[in-house]
Amino acid sequence: MRITPALDDFHTPNTETKNQNTIIPDTNIMIELPRSSSSGKREDMIELPRSSSSGKQEDHDYGLLAFIGLRFMLSLMLKRIHAGYFRISLSLCWETLLWKTLLDPTNNETKFLHHVPQMIYRPVLIFLWSFALLVLVFLSLLYLLKCFFRFNLVKGEFLHHVGVNYLFAPWISWLILLESHPFIAPKHVGFKALWWVFAVPVIVLDVKIYGQWFTKGKRLLTAAANPTSNLSVIGNLVGARAAAKMGWQEVSVCLFSLGMVHYLVLFVTLYQRLSGSDRLPAMLRPVFFLFFAAPSMASLAWASITGSFDTASKMLFFLSLFLFTTLICRPTLFKKSMRKFNVAWWAYSYPVTLLALASTRYAKEVKGKVSHTIMLILSSLSVLVIIALLLSTALYSKMLLPDEDPSLTSKLPKQSSRII
């Protein structure tokens, strides 16, 4: 009996082939691999003809069949997963940071939560952090395997105007998870070492994307920019906030200035064509929530740099609150994207959580019922959204890996030969 060990030997069959069977030599088992019919629907079937061999041989054959099936499913998963799935880890990591902020004993605006015994809320925080870590490690391992076995697909994401922005997501997730750690303080040597590990890839991606805007005429900013481009800005701001907490003032100011300069360029560019329907399919419209995620993160980063939630931080917070209001007042914009579950739904969660984090900082600086109410509403909304997304993901888990993901199928519009 001979089995080819290469992972790429098991691939999605050609849709033009009506029947494609894999026969294992020296056995009576025939496997019909999953294939796509001409109508586009998947037909998953494994056919096992009866065998006259002994029971021991049958057990061996079924074990072999299970092994081949697992390898095929892993190959199929590596083919369809992409960096956009790190939306899930972004949401979980930021939610953990929100709860760490709410449970902070020094935050007087959340003192109503401090009546809960420490023996209760400390395990809750550890559970949230551990769950976020587990999901992030699982996604990171899958994507690392994809880099080894499906590098051509990773290269395709790197060259895609939407997919390349989500390459920031895993590094942002690790930085947020590091900052929300229940026990490691920012001054710890381990915190500083891990910051370099997670921040350097963000800077490398900055050089690629921003350098492309400046030098590569084939991909002008006006054609390639889309709401997901805000992730590059958020990556710099997250790194700046973590550096400020470590006391690295110059590094934090450097990253903050890099992120904000490009945010101003992006804001003006995207504001002129807010709908973005010519560059993003309807299923990806939840990423419009990133419009207010960037200024929310900027307000938090600047507050960490200056040590107080000053006027500049308040202005950025009010801008994000205004953009959030304009989006929720246009529910029809997201009507088509809500018809069918997609991993893009997770883009609703982490921007709202970021805004809730900014509201807690604002409520701590500005005492009063209004700021306290805003914080409670946004924090409650963040919790409700992530619970709804977790339930939806569990109910529609079979739809997590579609045949064609809109994140990587949308193309740039044809550019005019003359620039006005």
ABEGO torsion letter per residue (X at the ends): XBBBABAAABBBBBAABABBBBBBBGBABBBBBBBBBAAGBBBBBBBBBBBABBAAAAAAAAAAAAAAAAAAAAAAAAAABBAAAAAAAAAAAAAAAAAAAAABAABAAAAAAAABBAAAAAAAAAAAAAAAAAAAAAAAAAAAAAAAAAAAAAAAAAABAAAAAAAAAAAAAAAAAAAABAABBAABAAAAAAAAAAAAAAAAAAAAAAAAAAABAABBAAAABBAAAAAAAAAAAAAAAAAAAAGBAAAAAAAAAAAAAAAAAAAAAAAABAAGAAABBAAAAAAAAAAAAAAAAAAAAAAAAAGBBBAAAAAAAAAAAAAAAAAAABAAAAAAAAABBBAAAAAAAAAAAAAAAAAAAAAAABBEAAAAAAAAAAAAAAAAAAAAAAAAAAAAAAAABBABBAAAABBBBBBBABBX
